[in-house]
């Protein structure tokens, strides 16, 4: 799989820009604040209809425009597929093969990407919400039905929280409504929890040997998905029944707080190196190795799931990695993954992957091929 071209109209600091790419490595060179990251953000949006930087669609649109548009042509399984994403202040419209998709969950998955940016180091040391967003985005790419379930869950969670807040204010609640909302909530919560647990288990299988190699065979990595409440039982029906009992036991506490206290929105992911929690006890080097291992593992997992390697986006991370990790990353992608790299300079990076790259110069929202 690779991205053949990219067209931007009124996106961020790009008025109109059209680019054609090499199917191996493309490097965006330029000083800071010129628009290099905006290019990778556009590719990410074209793939998953979400940004790693903001949730506000207004941020994507040039200040003097009503809307922004991102277009690209993806080569996958021997076919060329045009994708289009229009961004307005009222939301997004997506097209595949010039046909508008009714739901974004039907659009996502046509272009698979893995992004590695400096903020991804917070995947290990950051807040739980960072790791939940990572899980949601990655599962959504390979299992679009997950995005439908997630959207449904967020809607029910909002309704349930509103109900609990009203019950807190009024100091009484409708037991029948509590039961209906709780049963709806549990049904979707169990689906999400099971899919997440399965995904992390598969991701770990790829990440462990990668981490072992990067750490010079000194460290053993372990991933642990930690739901806010464990699924107990042998099947979905039993999980739902046990979760219902748990929510019954904390019903009054939730009403007192006016919020749903357990569920996928409070889950977390833990990383262990040699049985030590990397978030708490790991060095900065161990945290970076863990984040890099997980990102490289994503590439292999997506290949196993789809039969094609995803597009890799590296946003100013080469300078964040030491020579050994840098070399391992570049060697891992060489010749098999279309890669987009942003950097202020490639001086000092002596690797065949970058020596053979197609290079673009980015300056004040204009891109020229070097």
N, C-alpha and C positions, 0 to 999 in steps of 0.2 A: 504494500500500500504506500502510495506517496501523493503529495499535493503537487499538482502540475503548475498551477498558477494561483495568483491572489489578486483580487481587484478591490480597492478600498475607495469609498465615496463618502466624504464628509465624516470620516471616522477619526475621532481624536484630533491630532494635528495634521491629518492627511486630507487634503481637499479632494484629490483624485490621484490614485496611484495604481499602476498595473505592473505586476512582476511575474516572471516565469522562472521556475526553479529547477535546479539539478536534483536528480532523484537520490543523491547521496548526502553530501554535506553542504549547507549554505550558511555563510557567516555574515552577520550584520555588524559592521564596524562603524564606530562613531563615538563622539564625545557624549558625556552624560546629558540627559534631558533633550535629546534630539528626536526621539521617537522609535528607538530600537525595541524597547519593551512593548510599545504599542503594536508592533508588527506581530510579535508572538501572541499577544493578547487577542488580536484579530483571528489568528489561526485557532487558538483555543476556543474562542466564541463560535467560530465556524463549525467546530467539532461538537462541543457540548452545550452551546447556547448559554454558557456561564463564564464569568471572568474570575481570575484569581485575585483581583484587586478591588472590585466593587460589586455591589448588588443593585446599584442605581443605574437604570438604562440611560438616564439623561447624561451621565458622565461620558458616554461613548460618542455623543453627537457633537460635532463642531459647534462652537458657540453661536454662529450666525446661521445655523441650518435647522430645519424641522425634523430631519431624520438622517440616519446613517445607513450605509449598506456595505456588506461584506460578501464577496462572491469568490468561489474557488472551484476548481475542477480536480476531482480525486480519481486517481487510477487505482482500482481494486479488483482483484480477481479477473484481470484482463479487460476490464471495462472502464470507460471514462464517465464519471458521474458528476454533473454540475450541481453545486450546492449554493444556496443563497440565503442570507439572513439580513432582514431589514429591522433596524432598531429605531423605535419611535418613543416619544415620551409616554405613550400609553402601553408600550410593551413590544414584543418581538413577533415577527412573521417569518416563517421558515419555508423554504422550497427545496425539494429534491427532484432533479430532472424536470425543473420548471413547474412542478406541481406543488401547490401549497399544502402543507401538512396541518391537519386540524389540531394536533397536539405536539408539543415539543418532544414528548417521549417517543413519538413516531419518527422524529427527525434525528435524534441523537443515536449515534452508532454507525452512521454512514462514513464518518472519518474518526478514527481512533487516535488519540494523542496521549503522550505521557509528558508532563511538564515538570521540570526541575528548576526551581528558582531559589534565591537565597532565603526567602521566607519559608521554603519547604524544610529548612533545618528545624523550624519550629514544629514540624510534624512530630518530632521526638520530645522537645522540651517545652512546647507551647501548651495552650489550654486544650481541654477535651474537645471543644467545638472545632478546632483545627483538624483533629483526627477524624471526627465525624464527617466533616465536609469532604475530606480525602476519601473516606470509605464510600460516601454517597456518589461522588463523582466517578470513581473508578468502577463501581458495580454498575452504575447507570449506563456506562459506555458499552459494556459487554452483555448486560441484561436490561434492555430498555423498559421491560415490565416493572422493574424495580422502581423506576422513576414515577410510574403511575401509582404504585403502592405508597411511595414516599409522599407524594402530593396528597393522596387520600388521608394518610396518617396526619400530616400537618394540618389539614382542614379539620379533622375530628379532634385533634389536640386543641386547636384554637376554640372550637365549640365547647369542649369539656372544661377548658380553663375559664371560659366566660361563665359557664354554669357554676363552677366552684366559687368564682369571685362573687357572683350574685348571692350564692348561698352563704358566703362569709359575711356579706353586708347585711343580709336579711336575717341571719342567724337561724335559718331553716332552709330545707331543700325538699324537692320532690323526689322520693325514692324511685319511682318508676322511671323518671327521666335520667336519674343517676345510673340506673341499671342499663337502660338503652345505650347511653353514651359510653359507658364502661365496656359493654359487650362489643360495640363497634370498634372502640379503641383497641381492645385486646386482640381482636381478630387480625387487624392489620399489624399491630405491634409484633405479634408472633411471627408473621411472614417476614418482616424486616429483620428481626433478630436472627432468624434461621439463615436467611440469605447472607447476612453480615458474617456470622460465625463460619459458614462454609467458605466464604471468600477469603477471610483471614487465614483459615487453615490451608487453603490452596496457595495463597501468597507466601506463606511461611515456607512451604516446600521449595519454592524457587529462591527465596531470600537467604535461607540458611547456608547453602553451599557458596553463594556469592559472597556473603559476609565472611565466611571462613577463609576464602581465598584473599579477599582484600585485607583482612587482618593478619595476613601472613601465617595463617593456620594457628593462630593463638586464641581466637575468640569464637564462642558458639552463641549464635543468636536464637532467641525464642520470641515469638509473637503471641500475645494473649488478648483475645477480644473479651472485654469485661462488661457484660450487660448490667444495668442497674438492678436487675433481678434475674437470677438464673432460671433458665427453662428447665423445669422438672417434669419428667415423664418420658414416655417412649414415642409419642406421636403428637401431632398438632392439637388434637382434641384434648389430650391430657395436659399439654402445656397451657392451653387456654383456660382449662378448669382450675389449674393450680395458680395461674396468674390472677384469675378472678378472686380466688380466696385471699391472695395477698393484698389485692386492692380493696377488698372488703375490710381487711384488718387495719388498713391505714385510711379508710374513708373519712373519719372525723378529722384526722390530722390534715388531710388534703383540704377539707372545707375550712379548717382553722387558718390554713396558709393561703387558701384561694388559688391553688395551683396544683397541677398534676406532678407528683413527686417521683414517679418511676416510669420507665419506658425507654424506647430507643433514643429519645431526645436527651437522655442523661447517661448514655453508654460511653465507654471509653476503650482505648486500645493501648496496651502496655508493651514495651520492648525490654527484653532482658538480655544482657551479655554476660556469659559465664554465671548465670543465675542472679545477677545483680540488676536492679531496675536502672536502665540507662538514663531515664529522665532525672532520677534523684542522685544516682551515684556515678554516672558515666562522665568521662572527660569530654571536652569539646570534640576531640578527635574521634572518640567512640560514637558520639552523637552524630557526627557527620558521616562516619562509615555506615551507621545504621540507616540513616536517611538515604544514602546513596544505594545501599544494598536493596532497600525496599523499592526504590525507583527502577533499578535495573530488573528487579523481579517482576515488576508490573509489565515490562516489555515482553518477557517470556510468557507470562500468564495470558496476556492478550493474544500473543501468537498461538498459544495452545487453544484458546477459545475460538478464535476467528480464522486461523490458518494463514494470517498475514501479520507482519510486524507493524506496530503503530508508528506514527510520526513522533519523533522526540524533539522537545523544545527545551533548550538549555539557556536560561536567562541569566547571564552574568554569573554563572556558578564556577567556571573554570578557575577564576581568580580566588574563589573561596576554598578550593581544594589544594592540598599539597601535591607535589610532583607525582607521588606514587598513586594516590587516588585519582588524580587527573589522568594519568597514563592508563590506569585500569578502565576508567570510564570510556576513554576514546578507543581503546582496544576492543572493548565489549561491543561497541556500535559499528566498528569499521566494516564497511561492505555489506551490511545487512539492514540498517535502519536509516531512513531518511531523517536527517537531523538539521535543526535550525539553531544556530548559536548566536547570542549577542555578546559583544565584548568591546572594550575600549581599545584593546590591542591584543594581537596574537604573538607579539615579540616574546621570546623566551619559552614558547610552547613548541617544542620540536617533536611533532608526531605526524606520521604519514596521513592520518585522517584529516588534519587541518591543512597540511601542505597541498593536498589535492582538492581542497574545497573551492566552491564558487563563492566569491566575495562581493558583497554589496557595501557601498558607503552611504551612511545615513546622516543627513544634515538638515535640520530645521524642517522636518516633515517631508523631505524629498529623498528618494532612494535612487542611486545610480550604480550600475554594475561596474566593478573595477576591472 
